[in-house]
Structures are given as C-alpha cells and as structure tokens.
Amino acid sequence: MAERDRDEQGRAKNARPRDALGRPLPREAAAEYVEEPDPQSEDEALDRGIEHFNNGRFFQAHEMWEFAWHPSPEPDRDFWQGITQVAVGFTHFQRGNVNGAITLLDRGAAKLEKYGKVHKTLPVAEIASAARAAQHEIERSGTEASPVPPEIRRV
C-alpha cells in the first residue's frame, strides 16, 4: 500500500491536483483548485469561508471552516461542524450526490439549530432553515432540484 501524503504537522493530505469541486485528479493533471494558506485565526477562517460559500465555492468554504472545527472545544465545536456540514451538503449536490447532500444538510442544520438565532455573529437559525429548505428541495426533485443556499453574512 502506498504511503499517504502528509503536511508538515503529519496530517493526511492529498497531494494530487483537485478539480474545482475538490475531487482528486490524476497526478499529472492541471489543478483547478489550489489549496490556500491556512487562516491565522477563527475570524479569518470564518470570513474566508463566508466569501467562498457566498460565491458558490462550497468545497473551499468547507476547507476554511474545517480549519477551525477540528481544534475547537465545546461549546463551539458543533457550530463549526454544523456550518462545515452545510457547505459539504452543497458540495455533494454540486457533485451529483443527492444522498450525500440530503444527509449533510440535515446533519449541519441539526447542529446549527442548537445555537439559537445568532452565534459567532452569524444568523445560524436562518442558515439552518435555508439548509433544511434545500434538503427538502433535493429530497423532492433529486438531481433536478434547484436548492437555494443561504447568503451568509455577519449580523
């Protein structure tokens, strides 16, 4: 079995180039997605993720928010996981994976719903509601669905 690619901290990384939706391409292919430098703070991760999300780059948003999720202690861990899962749900839909989209939108909304109306200056109740609406649209129409992602903004 081949050795896994790892970063400087020893975390598993895929050194293969990726397409715009984050899927690995053959090693000799030209990358459509280029990894960004790690954010230097939670606020930077949040803001960069919001920019990606609002521009339909859900895989890139997930990458930014995942940076904050993994080291985050409770009570914020579920917030970061929830918002990341919403982004991954939309990524799955972009990739044509209806079941993955439904599952991740559901999980993400459930995590965000624990935080009331606003958490970390985000309208989490609105984000969760929009994720649920997108989930139901995908459940009804499958790959023909036109789910509307929320526009995320700080309040």
C-alpha positions as CSV (number, residue, x, y, z in Angstrom):
1,M,0.0,0.0,0.0
2,A,1.3,3.5,-0.9
3,E,2.4,5.9,1.8
4,R,-0.2,8.7,2.3
5,D,0.7,12.3,1.5
6,R,1.2,14.4,4.7
7,D,1.6,18.0,5.7
8,E,4.3,19.4,8.0
9,Q,2.3,18.5,11.1
10,G,1.8,14.9,9.9
11,R,-1.8,15.3,9.0
12,A,-3.0,13.3,6.0
13,K,-3.2,15.4,2.8
14,N,-3.8,14.6,-0.8
15,A,-1.1,16.0,-2.9
16,R,-2.9,15.1,-6.1
17,P,-4.3,18.1,-8.0
18,R,-8.1,18.7,-7.5
19,D,-10.9,19.9,-9.7
20,A,-13.0,22.9,-8.8
21,L,-15.3,20.8,-6.6
22,G,-12.4,19.3,-4.7
23,R,-12.3,15.9,-6.3
24,P,-8.8,14.4,-6.8
25,L,-7.5,14.3,-10.4
26,P,-4.7,12.2,-11.8
27,R,-1.3,13.3,-10.5
28,E,-0.3,14.7,-14.0
29,A,-3.4,16.8,-14.4
30,A,-3.6,20.5,-14.1
31,A,-5.2,21.6,-10.8
32,E,-8.4,23.5,-11.0
33,Y,-8.4,24.1,-7.2
34,V,-5.4,25.3,-5.4
35,E,-5.1,25.0,-1.6
36,E,-5.0,28.3,0.2
37,P,-2.7,29.1,3.1
38,D,-4.2,28.2,6.5
39,P,-6.1,31.0,8.1
40,Q,-4.4,32.6,11.1
41,S,-7.5,32.9,13.3
42,E,-11.0,31.7,13.7
43,D,-12.3,35.1,12.5
44,E,-10.2,34.8,9.3
45,A,-11.4,31.2,8.8
46,L,-15.0,32.3,9.2
47,D,-14.7,35.3,6.9
48,R,-12.8,33.4,4.1
49,G,-15.3,30.6,4.4
50,I,-18.2,33.0,4.1
51,E,-16.7,34.6,1.0
52,H,-16.3,31.2,-0.6
53,F,-19.7,30.0,0.4
54,N,-21.5,33.1,-0.9
55,N,-19.7,32.7,-4.3
56,G,-20.8,29.0,-4.7
57,R,-17.4,27.6,-3.8
58,F,-18.7,25.3,-1.1
59,F,-15.8,22.9,-1.1
60,Q,-13.4,25.8,-0.4
61,A,-15.7,27.1,2.3
62,H,-15.7,23.7,4.0
63,E,-11.9,23.7,3.9
64,M,-11.7,27.1,5.7
65,W,-14.3,26.2,8.3
66,E,-12.8,22.7,8.9
67,F,-9.6,24.5,9.9
68,A,-11.5,26.0,12.9
69,W,-13.7,23.0,13.6
70,H,-11.0,20.3,14.4
71,P,-9.2,22.2,17.2
72,S,-12.4,23.9,18.6
73,P,-13.5,22.9,22.1
74,E,-17.2,22.8,23.1
75,P,-19.4,24.8,23.1
76,D,-18.3,25.9,19.6
77,R,-17.3,22.6,18.1
78,D,-20.8,21.7,17.0
79,F,-21.1,25.2,15.4
80,W,-18.0,24.7,13.3
81,Q,-19.0,21.2,12.4
82,G,-22.6,22.3,11.5
83,I,-21.6,25.1,9.2
84,T,-19.0,22.9,7.6
85,Q,-21.5,20.1,7.0
86,V,-23.9,22.6,5.4
87,A,-21.1,23.5,3.0
88,V,-20.3,19.8,2.3
89,G,-24.0,19.2,1.7
90,F,-24.0,21.8,-1.1
91,T,-20.7,20.3,-2.4
92,H,-22.3,16.9,-2.6
93,F,-25.2,18.4,-4.6
94,Q,-22.7,20.1,-7.0
95,R,-21.1,16.7,-7.5
96,G,-24.4,15.0,-8.2
97,N,-24.5,13.0,-4.9
98,V,-28.1,13.5,-3.8
99,N,-28.0,11.2,-0.8
100,G,-24.8,12.8,0.5
101,A,-26.3,16.3,0.0
102,I,-29.5,15.4,1.9
103,T,-27.6,13.7,4.8
104,L,-25.1,16.5,5.3
105,L,-27.6,19.3,5.0
106,D,-29.7,17.6,7.6
107,R,-26.8,17.0,10.0
108,G,-25.5,20.5,9.6
109,A,-28.9,22.1,10.2
110,A,-29.4,20.0,13.3
111,K,-26.0,21.1,14.7
112,L,-26.7,24.8,14.0
113,E,-30.2,24.7,15.4
114,K,-28.7,24.1,18.9
115,Y,-27.3,27.7,18.9
116,G,-30.5,29.8,18.8
117,K,-30.8,32.7,16.5
118,V,-27.2,34.1,16.3
119,H,-23.9,32.5,17.2
120,K,-20.4,34.0,16.4
121,T,-22.2,36.9,14.7
122,L,-23.9,34.6,12.2
123,P,-27.6,34.1,11.9
124,V,-27.4,30.4,12.5
125,A,-31.2,29.9,12.7
126,E,-31.6,31.4,9.2
127,I,-28.7,29.3,7.9
128,A,-30.2,26.1,9.4
129,S,-33.7,27.0,8.0
130,A,-32.2,27.5,4.5
131,A,-30.3,24.3,4.8
132,R,-33.5,22.4,5.7
133,A,-35.3,24.1,2.7
134,A,-32.5,23.0,0.4
135,Q,-32.6,19.5,1.9
136,H,-36.3,19.2,1.2
137,E,-36.0,20.6,-2.3
138,I,-33.3,17.9,-3.1
139,E,-35.5,15.2,-1.5
140,R,-38.4,16.2,-3.7
141,S,-36.5,16.7,-7.0
142,G,-33.2,14.9,-6.8
143,T,-30.6,16.0,-9.3
144,E,-33.2,18.2,-10.9
145,A,-33.5,20.3,-7.7
146,S,-32.6,23.9,-7.6
147,P,-31.7,24.3,-3.9
148,V,-31.0,27.9,-2.8
149,P,-28.0,28.2,-0.5
150,P,-28.4,30.9,2.2
151,E,-26.4,34.1,1.8
152,I,-24.2,34.1,4.9
153,R,-23.4,37.4,6.5
154,R,-22.4,38.6,9.9
155,V,-25.0,40.4,12.0
